């Protein structure tokens, strides 16, 4: 399982194609929303959009969770995983 949270909108925009295949080796991929306060938002660039691109690229199990407090509720994290947050 891979948990990933994009930090900056500009980095996500610039590396969108690289991110599309970067997580191919993971069985389960959980993507969080961007960190708040890390640069201005860019129209069309979001964690949800990145999740869609990774799905289209063929990843078999992608879950997008906007806020880290929604992680357990999403069913994406095993209940005894010891995961306390996305960073």
PDB file of N, CA, C and O in Angstrom, chain B, residues numbered from 101:
ATOM      1  N   UNK B 101       0.848  -1.171   0.000  1.00  0.00           N
ATOM      2  CA  UNK B 101       0.000   0.000   0.000  1.00  0.00           C
ATOM      3  C   UNK B 101       0.894   1.235   0.000  1.00  0.00           C
ATOM      4  O   UNK B 101       1.874   1.321   0.740  1.00  0.00           O
ATOM      5  N   UNK B 102       0.530   2.172  -0.841  1.00  0.00           N
ATOM      6  CA  UNK B 102       1.233   3.450  -0.890  1.00  0.00           C
ATOM      7  C   UNK B 102       0.244   4.550  -0.546  1.00  0.00           C
ATOM      8  O   UNK B 102      -0.861   4.600  -1.087  1.00  0.00           O
ATOM      9  N   UNK B 103       0.650   5.428   0.358  1.00  0.00           N
ATOM     10  CA  UNK B 103      -0.103   6.630   0.685  1.00  0.00           C
ATOM     11  C   UNK B 103       0.701   7.811   0.171  1.00  0.00           C
ATOM     12  O   UNK B 103       1.893   7.924   0.459  1.00  0.00           O
ATOM     13  N   UNK B 104       0.064   8.683  -0.583  1.00  0.00           N
ATOM     14  CA  UNK B 104       0.777   9.812  -1.166  1.00  0.00           C
ATOM     15  C   UNK B 104      -0.079  11.062  -1.060  1.00  0.00           C
ATOM     16  O   UNK B 104      -1.279  11.031  -1.332  1.00  0.00           O
ATOM     17  N   UNK B 105       0.548  12.164  -0.662  1.00  0.00           N
ATOM     18  CA  UNK B 105      -0.142  13.443  -0.612  1.00  0.00           C
ATOM     19  C   UNK B 105       0.699  14.463  -1.375  1.00  0.00           C
ATOM     20  O   UNK B 105       1.825  14.764  -0.978  1.00  0.00           O
ATOM     21  N   UNK B 106       0.156  14.994  -2.467  1.00  0.00           N
ATOM     22  CA  UNK B 106       0.899  16.015  -3.215  1.00  0.00           C
ATOM     23  C   UNK B 106       1.113  17.254  -2.355  1.00  0.00           C
ATOM     24  O   UNK B 106       0.249  17.634  -1.565  1.00  0.00           O
ATOM     25  N   UNK B 107       2.268  17.874  -2.518  1.00  0.00           N
ATOM     26  CA  UNK B 107       2.591  19.053  -1.711  1.00  0.00           C
ATOM     27  C   UNK B 107       2.244  20.346  -2.422  1.00  0.00           C
ATOM     28  O   UNK B 107       1.587  21.217  -1.852  1.00  0.00           O
ATOM     29  N   UNK B 108       2.677  20.472  -3.651  1.00  0.00           N
ATOM     30  CA  UNK B 108       2.496  21.744  -4.364  1.00  0.00           C
ATOM     31  C   UNK B 108       1.730  21.523  -5.666  1.00  0.00           C
ATOM     32  O   UNK B 108       1.923  20.529  -6.367  1.00  0.00           O
ATOM     33  N   UNK B 109       0.863  22.472  -5.963  1.00  0.00           N
ATOM     34  CA  UNK B 109       0.090  22.386  -7.203  1.00  0.00           C
ATOM     35  C   UNK B 109       0.999  22.476  -8.422  1.00  0.00           C
ATOM     36  O   UNK B 109       0.777  21.786  -9.418  1.00  0.00           O
ATOM     37  N   UNK B 110       2.020  23.321  -8.347  1.00  0.00           N
ATOM     38  CA  UNK B 110       2.922  23.460  -9.496  1.00  0.00           C
ATOM     39  C   UNK B 110       3.675  22.164  -9.769  1.00  0.00           C
ATOM     40  O   UNK B 110       3.848  21.781 -10.926  1.00  0.00           O
ATOM     41  N   UNK B 111       4.119  21.496  -8.729  1.00  0.00           N
ATOM     42  CA  UNK B 111       4.838  20.231  -8.902  1.00  0.00           C
ATOM     43  C   UNK B 111       3.906  19.164  -9.489  1.00  0.00           C
ATOM     44  O   UNK B 111       4.300  18.400 -10.371  1.00  0.00           O
ATOM     45  N   UNK B 112       2.679  19.122  -8.991  1.00  0.00           N
ATOM     46  CA  UNK B 112       1.711  18.161  -9.524  1.00  0.00           C
ATOM     47  C   UNK B 112       1.480  18.430 -11.004  1.00  0.00           C
ATOM     48  O   UNK B 112       1.490  17.502 -11.813  1.00  0.00           O
ATOM     49  N   UNK B 113       1.273  19.685 -11.362  1.00  0.00           N
ATOM     50  CA  UNK B 113       1.066  20.060 -12.769  1.00  0.00           C
ATOM     51  C   UNK B 113       2.268  19.661 -13.631  1.00  0.00           C
ATOM     52  O   UNK B 113       2.103  19.073 -14.700  1.00  0.00           O
ATOM     53  N   UNK B 114       3.456  19.978 -13.168  1.00  0.00           N
ATOM     54  CA  UNK B 114       4.655  19.745 -13.959  1.00  0.00           C
ATOM     55  C   UNK B 114       5.004  18.269 -14.098  1.00  0.00           C
ATOM     56  O   UNK B 114       5.621  17.869 -15.086  1.00  0.00           O
ATOM     57  N   UNK B 115       4.616  17.457 -13.121  1.00  0.00           N
ATOM     58  CA  UNK B 115       4.981  16.031 -13.129  1.00  0.00           C
ATOM     59  C   UNK B 115       3.786  15.105 -13.345  1.00  0.00           C
ATOM     60  O   UNK B 115       3.864  13.913 -13.050  1.00  0.00           O
ATOM     61  N   UNK B 116       2.692  15.642 -13.852  1.00  0.00           N
ATOM     62  CA  UNK B 116       1.465  14.858 -14.006  1.00  0.00           C
ATOM     63  C   UNK B 116       1.686  13.567 -14.780  1.00  0.00           C
ATOM     64  O   UNK B 116       1.219  12.511 -14.353  1.00  0.00           O
ATOM     65  N   UNK B 117       2.370  13.625 -15.878  1.00  0.00           N
ATOM     66  CA  UNK B 117       2.615  12.418 -16.685  1.00  0.00           C
ATOM     67  C   UNK B 117       3.519  11.426 -15.953  1.00  0.00           C
ATOM     68  O   UNK B 117       3.320  10.216 -16.063  1.00  0.00           O
ATOM     69  N   UNK B 118       4.499  11.916 -15.215  1.00  0.00           N
ATOM     70  CA  UNK B 118       5.376  11.033 -14.438  1.00  0.00           C
ATOM     71  C   UNK B 118       4.599  10.349 -13.317  1.00  0.00           C
ATOM     72  O   UNK B 118       4.783   9.159 -13.062  1.00  0.00           O
ATOM     73  N   UNK B 119       3.729  11.110 -12.649  1.00  0.00           N
ATOM     74  CA  UNK B 119       2.925  10.535 -11.580  1.00  0.00           C
ATOM     75  C   UNK B 119       1.992   9.446 -12.095  1.00  0.00           C
ATOM     76  O   UNK B 119       1.673   8.508 -11.364  1.00  0.00           O
ATOM     77  N   UNK B 120       1.554   9.558 -13.339  1.00  0.00           N
ATOM     78  CA  UNK B 120       0.597   8.604 -13.897  1.00  0.00           C
ATOM     79  C   UNK B 120       1.091   7.161 -13.801  1.00  0.00           C
ATOM     80  O   UNK B 120       0.285   6.246 -13.635  1.00  0.00           O
ATOM     81  N   UNK B 121       2.390   6.949 -13.902  1.00  0.00           N
ATOM     82  CA  UNK B 121       2.960   5.593 -13.860  1.00  0.00           C
ATOM     83  C   UNK B 121       3.872   5.336 -12.664  1.00  0.00           C
ATOM     84  O   UNK B 121       4.366   4.223 -12.487  1.00  0.00           O
ATOM     85  N   UNK B 122       4.095   6.357 -11.846  1.00  0.00           N
ATOM     86  CA  UNK B 122       5.070   6.245 -10.749  1.00  0.00           C
ATOM     87  C   UNK B 122       4.687   5.232  -9.676  1.00  0.00           C
ATOM     88  O   UNK B 122       5.551   4.752  -8.943  1.00  0.00           O
ATOM     89  N   UNK B 123       3.421   4.907  -9.578  1.00  0.00           N
ATOM     90  CA  UNK B 123       2.961   4.055  -8.478  1.00  0.00           C
ATOM     91  C   UNK B 123       2.491   2.689  -8.970  1.00  0.00           C
ATOM     92  O   UNK B 123       1.754   1.997  -8.268  1.00  0.00           O
ATOM     93  N   UNK B 124       2.906   2.303 -10.154  1.00  0.00           N
ATOM     94  CA  UNK B 124       2.487   1.035 -10.768  1.00  0.00           C
ATOM     95  C   UNK B 124       2.788  -0.194  -9.917  1.00  0.00           C
ATOM     96  O   UNK B 124       2.047  -1.175  -9.985  1.00  0.00           O
ATOM     97  N   UNK B 125       3.830  -0.169  -9.135  1.00  0.00           N
ATOM     98  CA  UNK B 125       4.234  -1.343  -8.373  1.00  0.00           C
ATOM     99  C   UNK B 125       3.427  -1.537  -7.088  1.00  0.00           C
ATOM    100  O   UNK B 125       3.552  -2.570  -6.430  1.00  0.00           O
ATOM    101  N   UNK B 126       2.614  -0.567  -6.733  1.00  0.00           N
ATOM    102  CA  UNK B 126       1.822  -0.700  -5.503  1.00  0.00           C
ATOM    103  C   UNK B 126       0.547  -1.494  -5.771  1.00  0.00           C
ATOM    104  O   UNK B 126      -0.070  -1.368  -6.829  1.00  0.00           O
ATOM    105  N   UNK B 127       0.165  -2.318  -4.789  1.00  0.00           N
ATOM    106  CA  UNK B 127      -1.101  -3.058  -4.891  1.00  0.00           C
ATOM    107  C   UNK B 127      -2.276  -2.111  -4.717  1.00  0.00           C
ATOM    108  O   UNK B 127      -3.260  -2.166  -5.454  1.00  0.00           O
ATOM    109  N   UNK B 128      -2.147  -1.246  -3.727  1.00  0.00           N
ATOM    110  CA  UNK B 128      -3.194  -0.294  -3.375  1.00  0.00           C
ATOM    111  C   UNK B 128      -2.558   1.075  -3.295  1.00  0.00           C
ATOM    112  O   UNK B 128      -1.503   1.243  -2.684  1.00  0.00           O
ATOM    113  N   UNK B 129      -3.195   2.051  -3.909  1.00  0.00           N
ATOM    114  CA  UNK B 129      -2.678   3.413  -3.911  1.00  0.00           C
ATOM    115  C   UNK B 129      -3.740   4.342  -3.347  1.00  0.00           C
ATOM    116  O   UNK B 129      -4.860   4.396  -3.855  1.00  0.00           O
ATOM    117  N   UNK B 130      -3.388   5.070  -2.298  1.00  0.00           N
ATOM    118  CA  UNK B 130      -4.295   6.025  -1.672  1.00  0.00           C
ATOM    119  C   UNK B 130      -3.683   7.408  -1.834  1.00  0.00           C
ATOM    120  O   UNK B 130      -2.543   7.652  -1.439  1.00  0.00           O
ATOM    121  N   UNK B 131      -4.453   8.293  -2.414  1.00  0.00           N
ATOM    122  CA  UNK B 131      -3.983   9.640  -2.716  1.00  0.00           C
ATOM    123  C   UNK B 131      -4.771  10.637  -1.894  1.00  0.00           C
ATOM    124  O   UNK B 131      -6.002  10.623  -1.902  1.00  0.00           O
ATOM    125  N   UNK B 132      -4.057  11.515  -1.175  1.00  0.00           N
ATOM    126  CA  UNK B 132      -4.700  12.563  -0.395  1.00  0.00           C
ATOM    127  C   UNK B 132      -4.761  13.859  -1.174  1.00  0.00           C
ATOM    128  O   UNK B 132      -4.140  14.000  -2.227  1.00  0.00           O
ATOM    129  N   UNK B 133      -5.517  14.800  -0.643  1.00  0.00           N
ATOM    130  CA  UNK B 133      -5.577  16.128  -1.241  1.00  0.00           C
ATOM    131  C   UNK B 133      -4.286  16.879  -0.989  1.00  0.00           C
ATOM    132  O   UNK B 133      -3.468  16.466  -0.168  1.00  0.00           O
ATOM    133  N   UNK B 134      -4.105  17.979  -1.695  1.00  0.00           N
ATOM    134  CA  UNK B 134      -2.902  18.796  -1.530  1.00  0.00           C
ATOM    135  C   UNK B 134      -2.804  19.366  -0.118  1.00  0.00           C
ATOM    136  O   UNK B 134      -3.816  19.637   0.529  1.00  0.00           O
ATOM    137  N   UNK B 135      -1.575  19.540   0.346  1.00  0.00           N
ATOM    138  CA  UNK B 135      -1.352  20.208   1.630  1.00  0.00           C
ATOM    139  C   UNK B 135      -1.870  21.635   1.537  1.00  0.00           C
ATOM    140  O   UNK B 135      -1.638  22.323   0.543  1.00  0.00           O
ATOM    141  N   UNK B 136      -2.555  22.067   2.550  1.00  0.00           N
ATOM    142  CA  UNK B 136      -3.077  23.433   2.563  1.00  0.00           C
ATOM    143  C   UNK B 136      -1.933  24.416   2.786  1.00  0.00           C
ATOM    144  O   UNK B 136      -0.977  24.125   3.504  1.00  0.00           O
ATOM    145  N   UNK B 137      -2.048  25.577   2.162  1.00  0.00           N
ATOM    146  CA  UNK B 137      -1.054  26.616   2.352  1.00  0.00           C
ATOM    147  C   UNK B 137       0.239  26.391   1.586  1.00  0.00           C
ATOM    148  O   UNK B 137       1.249  27.031   1.877  1.00  0.00           O
ATOM    149  N   UNK B 138       0.222  25.489   0.612  1.00  0.00           N
ATOM    150  CA  UNK B 138       1.430  25.198  -0.165  1.00  0.00           C
ATOM    151  C   UNK B 138       1.291  25.746  -1.580  1.00  0.00           C
ATOM    152  O   UNK B 138       1.349  24.991  -2.551  1.00  0.00           O
ATOM    153  N   UNK B 139       1.112  27.034  -1.694  1.00  0.00           N
ATOM    154  CA  UNK B 139       1.007  27.668  -2.998  1.00  0.00           C
ATOM    155  C   UNK B 139      -0.436  27.820  -3.434  1.00  0.00           C
ATOM    156  O   UNK B 139      -1.346  27.199  -2.885  1.00  0.00           O
ATOM    157  N   UNK B 140      -0.617  28.656  -4.430  1.00  0.00           N
ATOM    158  CA  UNK B 140      -1.956  28.932  -4.949  1.00  0.00           C
ATOM    159  C   UNK B 140      -2.477  27.738  -5.735  1.00  0.00           C
ATOM    160  O   UNK B 140      -1.716  27.020  -6.385  1.00  0.00           O
ATOM    161  N   UNK B 141      -3.782  27.542  -5.663  1.00  0.00           N
ATOM    162  CA  UNK B 141      -4.385  26.476  -6.456  1.00  0.00           C
ATOM    163  C   UNK B 141      -4.253  26.816  -7.930  1.00  0.00           C
ATOM    164  O   UNK B 141      -4.161  27.984  -8.310  1.00  0.00           O
ATOM    165  N   UNK B 142      -4.246  25.775  -8.754  1.00  0.00           N
ATOM    166  CA  UNK B 142      -4.165  25.936 -10.206  1.00  0.00           C
ATOM    167  C   UNK B 142      -5.397  25.245 -10.782  1.00  0.00           C
ATOM    168  O   UNK B 142      -5.612  24.061 -10.526  1.00  0.00           O
ATOM    169  N   UNK B 143      -6.203  25.958 -11.549  1.00  0.00           N
ATOM    170  CA  UNK B 143      -7.393  25.345 -12.125  1.00  0.00           C
ATOM    171  C   UNK B 143      -7.040  24.068 -12.900  1.00  0.00           C
ATOM    172  O   UNK B 143      -6.109  24.055 -13.705  1.00  0.00           O
ATOM    173  N   UNK B 144      -7.797  22.999 -12.642  1.00  0.00           N
ATOM    174  CA  UNK B 144      -7.568  21.735 -13.329  1.00  0.00           C
ATOM    175  C   UNK B 144      -6.503  20.854 -12.714  1.00  0.00           C
ATOM    176  O   UNK B 144      -6.256  19.753 -13.206  1.00  0.00           O
ATOM    177  N   UNK B 145      -5.860  21.318 -11.640  1.00  0.00           N
ATOM    178  CA  UNK B 145      -4.825  20.530 -10.960  1.00  0.00           C
ATOM    179  C   UNK B 145      -5.322  20.232  -9.551  1.00  0.00           C
ATOM    180  O   UNK B 145      -5.521  21.141  -8.746  1.00  0.00           O
ATOM    181  N   UNK B 146      -5.519  18.949  -9.265  1.00  0.00           N
ATOM    182  CA  UNK B 146      -6.010  18.558  -7.950  1.00  0.00           C
ATOM    183  C   UNK B 146      -5.647  17.103  -7.681  1.00  0.00           C
ATOM    184  O   UNK B 146      -5.269  16.360  -8.587  1.00  0.00           O
ATOM    185  N   UNK B 147      -5.770  16.718  -6.423  1.00  0.00           N
ATOM    186  CA  UNK B 147      -5.551  15.321  -6.076  1.00  0.00           C
ATOM    187  C   UNK B 147      -6.553  14.418  -6.777  1.00  0.00           C
ATOM    188  O   UNK B 147      -6.202  13.326  -7.224  1.00  0.00           O
ATOM    189  N   UNK B 148      -7.804  14.869  -6.874  1.00  0.00           N
ATOM    190  CA  UNK B 148      -8.842  14.075  -7.547  1.00  0.00           C
ATOM    191  C   UNK B 148      -8.504  13.870  -9.023  1.00  0.00           C
ATOM    192  O   UNK B 148      -8.671  12.773  -9.556  1.00  0.00           O
ATOM    193  N   UNK B 149      -8.033  14.917  -9.672  1.00  0.00           N
ATOM    194  CA  UNK B 149      -7.633  14.817 -11.087  1.00  0.00           C
ATOM    195  C   UNK B 149      -6.456  13.856 -11.237  1.00  0.00           C
ATOM    196  O   UNK B 149      -6.435  13.037 -12.157  1.00  0.00           O
ATOM    197  N   UNK B 150      -5.476  13.953 -10.336  1.00  0.00           N
ATOM    198  CA  UNK B 150      -4.332  13.053 -10.371  1.00  0.00           C
ATOM    199  C   UNK B 150      -4.777  11.605 -10.179  1.00  0.00           C
ATOM    200  O   UNK B 150      -4.276  10.711 -10.860  1.00  0.00           O
ATOM    201  N   UNK B 151      -5.712  11.365  -9.260  1.00  0.00           N
ATOM    202  CA  UNK B 151      -6.241  10.012  -9.055  1.00  0.00           C
ATOM    203  C   UNK B 151      -6.884   9.491 -10.338  1.00  0.00           C
ATOM    204  O   UNK B 151      -6.686   8.333 -10.708  1.00  0.00           O
ATOM    205  N   UNK B 152      -7.647  10.335 -11.012  1.00  0.00           N
ATOM    206  CA  UNK B 152      -8.273   9.932 -12.282  1.00  0.00           C
ATOM    207  C   UNK B 152      -7.226   9.565 -13.327  1.00  0.00           C
ATOM    208  O   UNK B 152      -7.383   8.576 -14.043  1.00  0.00           O
ATOM    209  N   UNK B 153      -6.169  10.348 -13.416  1.00  0.00           N
ATOM    210  CA  UNK B 153      -5.106  10.090 -14.395  1.00  0.00           C
ATOM    211  C   UNK B 153      -4.407   8.763 -14.091  1.00  0.00           C
ATOM    212  O   UNK B 153      -4.093   8.002 -15.006  1.00  0.00           O
ATOM    213  N   UNK B 154      -4.165   8.489 -12.819  1.00  0.00           N
ATOM    214  CA  UNK B 154      -3.512   7.235 -12.424  1.00  0.00           C
ATOM    215  C   UNK B 154      -4.426   6.046 -12.738  1.00  0.00           C
ATOM    216  O   UNK B 154      -3.951   5.001 -13.184  1.00  0.00           O
ATOM    217  N   UNK B 155      -5.726   6.200 -12.507  1.00  0.00           N
ATOM    218  CA  UNK B 155      -6.690   5.139 -12.863  1.00  0.00           C
ATOM    219  C   UNK B 155      -6.678   4.874 -14.365  1.00  0.00           C
ATOM    220  O   UNK B 155      -6.602   3.723 -14.795  1.00  0.00           O
ATOM    221  N   UNK B 156      -6.752   5.932 -15.155  1.00  0.00           N
ATOM    222  CA  UNK B 156      -6.769   5.804 -16.613  1.00  0.00           C
ATOM    223  C   UNK B 156      -5.485   5.155 -17.117  1.00  0.00           C
ATOM    224  O   UNK B 156      -5.500   4.429 -18.111  1.00  0.00           O
ATOM    225  N   UNK B 157      -4.374   5.417 -16.429  1.00  0.00           N
ATOM    226  CA  UNK B 157      -3.090   4.819 -16.808  1.00  0.00           C
ATOM    227  C   UNK B 157      -3.043   3.324 -16.489  1.00  0.00           C
ATOM    228  O   UNK B 157      -2.104   2.630 -16.878  1.00  0.00           O
ATOM    229  N   UNK B 158      -4.080   2.826 -15.766  1.00  0.00           N
ATOM    230  CA  UNK B 158      -4.173   1.395 -15.555  1.00  0.00           C
ATOM    231  C   UNK B 158      -3.958   0.872 -14.152  1.00  0.00           C
ATOM    232  O   UNK B 158      -3.948  -0.341 -13.947  1.00  0.00           O
ATOM    233  N   UNK B 159      -3.784   1.762 -13.170  1.00  0.00           N
ATOM    234  CA  UNK B 159      -3.607   1.254 -11.807  1.00  0.00           C
ATOM    235  C   UNK B 159      -4.897   0.580 -11.354  1.00  0.00           C
ATOM    236  O   UNK B 159      -5.978   1.142 -11.530  1.00  0.00           O
ATOM    237  N   UNK B 160      -4.800  -0.624 -10.769  1.00  0.00           N
ATOM    238  CA  UNK B 160      -6.002  -1.384 -10.422  1.00  0.00           C
ATOM    239  C   UNK B 160      -6.736  -0.936  -9.154  1.00  0.00           C
ATOM    240  O   UNK B 160      -7.895  -1.305  -8.964  1.00  0.00           O
ATOM    241  N   UNK B 161      -6.093  -0.150  -8.282  1.00  0.00           N
ATOM    242  CA  UNK B 161      -6.741   0.195  -7.017  1.00  0.00           C
ATOM    243  C   UNK B 161      -6.302   1.574  -6.541  1.00  0.00           C
ATOM    244  O   UNK B 161      -5.302   1.709  -5.836  1.00  0.00           O
ATOM    245  N   UNK B 162      -7.056   2.589  -6.933  1.00  0.00           N
ATOM    246  CA  UNK B 162      -6.745   3.967  -6.565  1.00  0.00           C
ATOM    247  C   UNK B 162      -7.911   4.523  -5.754  1.00  0.00           C
ATOM    248  O   UNK B 162      -9.067   4.436  -6.171  1.00  0.00           O
ATOM    249  N   UNK B 163      -7.601   5.089  -4.604  1.00  0.00           N
ATOM    250  CA  UNK B 163      -8.609   5.749  -3.776  1.00  0.00           C
ATOM    251  C   UNK B 163      -8.155   7.172  -3.526  1.00  0.00           C
ATOM    252  O   UNK B 163      -7.013   7.402  -3.127  1.00  0.00           O
ATOM    253  N   UNK B 164      -9.040   8.126  -3.756  1.00  0.00           N
ATOM    254  CA  UNK B 164      -8.747   9.516  -3.451  1.00  0.00           C
ATOM    255  C   UNK B 164      -9.471   9.910  -2.177  1.00  0.00           C
ATOM    256  O   UNK B 164     -10.668   9.664  -2.033  1.00  0.00           O
ATOM    257  N   UNK B 165      -8.739  10.524  -1.248  1.00  0.00           N
ATOM    258  CA  UNK B 165      -9.287  10.989   0.023  1.00  0.00           C
ATOM    259  C   UNK B 165      -8.864  12.445   0.176  1.00  0.00           C
ATOM    260  O   UNK B 165      -7.677  12.735   0.322  1.00  0.00           O
ATOM    261  N   UNK B 166      -9.826  13.359   0.143  1.00  0.00           N
ATOM    262  CA  UNK B 166      -9.515  14.789   0.186  1.00  0.00           C
ATOM    263  C   UNK B 166      -8.786  15.197   1.464  1.00  0.00           C
ATOM    264  O   UNK B 166      -7.811  15.948   1.414  1.00  0.00           O
ATOM    265  N   UNK B 167      -9.261  14.700   2.616  1.00  0.00           N
ATOM    266  CA  UNK B 167      -8.661  15.072   3.891  1.00  0.00           C
ATOM    267  C   UNK B 167      -8.171  13.821   4.607  1.00  0.00           C
ATOM    268  O   UNK B 167      -8.794  12.763   4.526  1.00  0.00           O
ATOM    269  N   UNK B 168      -7.046  13.953   5.309  1.00  0.00           N
ATOM    270  CA  UNK B 168      -6.461  12.788   5.978  1.00  0.00           C
ATOM    271  C   UNK B 168      -7.365  12.215   7.059  1.00  0.00           C
ATOM    272  O   UNK B 168      -7.275  11.025   7.359  1.00  0.00           O
ATOM    273  N   UNK B 169      -8.238  13.033   7.657  1.00  0.00           N
ATOM    274  CA  UNK B 169      -9.148  12.499   8.669  1.00  0.00           C
ATOM    275  C   UNK B 169     -10.222  11.600   8.053  1.00  0.00           C
ATOM    276  O   UNK B 169     -10.949  10.930   8.786  1.00  0.00           O
ATOM    277  N   UNK B 170     -10.334  11.574   6.728  1.00  0.00           N
ATOM    278  CA  UNK B 170     -11.279  10.706   6.038  1.00  0.00           C
ATOM    279  C   UNK B 170     -10.662   9.363   5.643  1.00  0.00           C
ATOM    280  O   UNK B 170     -11.350   8.502   5.095  1.00  0.00           O
ATOM    281  N   UNK B 171      -9.402   9.188   5.910  1.00  0.00           N
ATOM    282  CA  UNK B 171      -8.687   7.999   5.464  1.00  0.00           C
ATOM    283  C   UNK B 171      -9.305   6.709   5.981  1.00  0.00           C
ATOM    284  O   UNK B 171      -9.587   5.805   5.194  1.00  0.00           O
ATOM    285  N   UNK B 172      -9.519   6.608   7.268  1.00  0.00           N
ATOM    286  CA  UNK B 172     -10.074   5.385   7.838  1.00  0.00           C
ATOM    287  C   UNK B 172     -11.503   5.177   7.345  1.00  0.00           C
ATOM    288  O   UNK B 172     -11.883   4.055   7.009  1.00  0.00           O
ATOM    289  N   UNK B 173     -12.301   6.250   7.298  1.00  0.00           N
ATOM    290  CA  UNK B 173     -13.683   6.144   6.831  1.00  0.00           C
ATOM    291  C   UNK B 173     -13.772   5.683   5.381  1.00  0.00           C
ATOM    292  O   UNK B 173     -14.770   5.082   4.983  1.00  0.00           O
ATOM    293  N   UNK B 174     -12.746   5.957   4.594  1.00  0.00           N
ATOM    294  CA  UNK B 174     -12.774   5.590   3.181  1.00  0.00           C
ATOM    295  C   UNK B 174     -12.649   4.084   2.984  1.00  0.00           C
ATOM    296  O   UNK B 174     -12.976   3.564   1.917  1.00  0.00           O
ATOM    297  N   UNK B 175     -12.171   3.376   4.025  1.00  0.00           N
ATOM    298  CA  UNK B 175     -11.941   1.944   3.888  1.00  0.00           C
ATOM    299  C   UNK B 175     -10.625   1.633   3.217  1.00  0.00           C
ATOM    300  O   UNK B 175     -10.309   0.465   2.990  1.00  0.00           O
ATOM    301  N   UNK B 176      -9.849   2.656   2.893  1.00  0.00           N
ATOM    302  CA  UNK B 176      -8.587   2.459   2.182  1.00  0.00           C
ATOM    303  C   UNK B 176      -7.480   1.968   3.098  1.00  0.00           C
ATOM    304  O   UNK B 176      -6.574   1.263   2.654  1.00  0.00           O
ATOM    305  N   UNK B 177      -7.543   2.332   4.369  1.00  0.00           N
ATOM    306  CA  UNK B 177      -6.484   1.949   5.301  1.00  0.00           C
ATOM    307  C   UNK B 177      -6.959   0.793   6.165  1.00  0.00           C
ATOM    308  O   UNK B 177      -8.069   0.832   6.696  1.00  0.00           O
ATOM    309  N   UNK B 178      -6.140  -0.228   6.311  1.00  0.00           N
ATOM    310  CA  UNK B 178      -6.503  -1.316   7.228  1.00  0.00           C
ATOM    311  C   UNK B 178      -6.690  -0.764   8.639  1.00  0.00           C
ATOM    312  O   UNK B 178      -5.964   0.146   9.039  1.00  0.00           O
ATOM    313  N   UNK B 179      -7.626  -1.284   9.384  1.00  0.00           N
ATOM    314  CA  UNK B 179      -7.946  -0.727  10.695  1.00  0.00           C
ATOM    315  C   UNK B 179      -6.816  -0.858  11.697  1.00  0.00           C
ATOM    316  O   UNK B 179      -6.757  -0.076  12.646  1.00  0.00           O
ATOM    317  N   UNK B 180      -5.921  -1.809  11.526  1.00  0.00           N
ATOM    318  CA  UNK B 180      -4.810  -1.987  12.460  1.00  0.00           C
ATOM    319  C   UNK B 180      -3.476  -1.626  11.813  1.00  0.00           C
ATOM    320  O   UNK B 180      -2.443  -2.206  12.150  1.00  0.00           O
ATOM    321  N   UNK B 181      -3.496  -0.685  10.900  1.00  0.00           N
ATOM    322  CA  UNK B 181      -2.296  -0.357  10.129  1.00  0.00           C
ATOM    323  C   UNK B 181      -1.279   0.474  10.886  1.00  0.00           C
ATOM    324  O   UNK B 181      -0.099   0.469  10.537  1.00  0.00           O
ATOM    325  N   UNK B 182      -1.710   1.189  11.915  1.00  0.00           N
ATOM    326  CA  UNK B 182      -0.795   2.081  12.619  1.00  0.00           C
ATOM    327  C   UNK B 182      -0.585   3.386  11.885  1.00  0.00           C
ATOM    328  O   UNK B 182       0.276   4.177  12.271  1.00  0.00           O
ATOM    329  N   UNK B 183      -1.351   3.629  10.836  1.00  0.00           N
ATOM    330  CA  UNK B 183      -1.228   4.873  10.079  1.00  0.00           C
ATOM    331  C   UNK B 183      -1.880   5.985  10.870  1.00  0.00           C
ATOM    332  O   UNK B 183      -3.050   5.885  11.240  1.00  0.00           O
ATOM    333  N   UNK B 184      -1.126   7.058  11.136  1.00  0.00           N
ATOM    334  CA  UNK B 184      -1.703   8.151  11.891  1.00  0.00           C
ATOM    335  C   UNK B 184      -1.993   9.359  11.022  1.00  0.00           C
ATOM    336  O   UNK B 184      -2.843  10.177  11.373  1.00  0.00           O
ATOM    337  N   UNK B 185      -1.304   9.489   9.887  1.00  0.00           N
ATOM    338  CA  UNK B 185      -1.581  10.627   9.019  1.00  0.00           C
ATOM    339  C   UNK B 185      -0.934  10.447   7.669  1.00  0.00           C
ATOM    340  O   UNK B 185      -0.047   9.614   7.485  1.00  0.00           O
ATOM    341  N   UNK B 186      -1.399  11.249   6.727  1.00  0.00           N
ATOM    342  CA  UNK B 186      -0.723  11.371   5.428  1.00  0.00           C
ATOM    343  C   UNK B 186       0.193  12.563   5.543  1.00  0.00           C
ATOM    344  O   UNK B 186      -0.192  13.583   6.115  1.00  0.00           O
ATOM    345  N   UNK B 187       1.370  12.463   5.026  1.00  0.00           N
ATOM    346  CA  UNK B 187       2.290  13.605   5.049  1.00  0.00           C
ATOM    347  C   UNK B 187       2.717  13.927   3.655  1.00  0.00           C
ATOM    348  O   UNK B 187       3.495  14.858   3.447  1.00  0.00           O
TER     349      UNK B 187
END
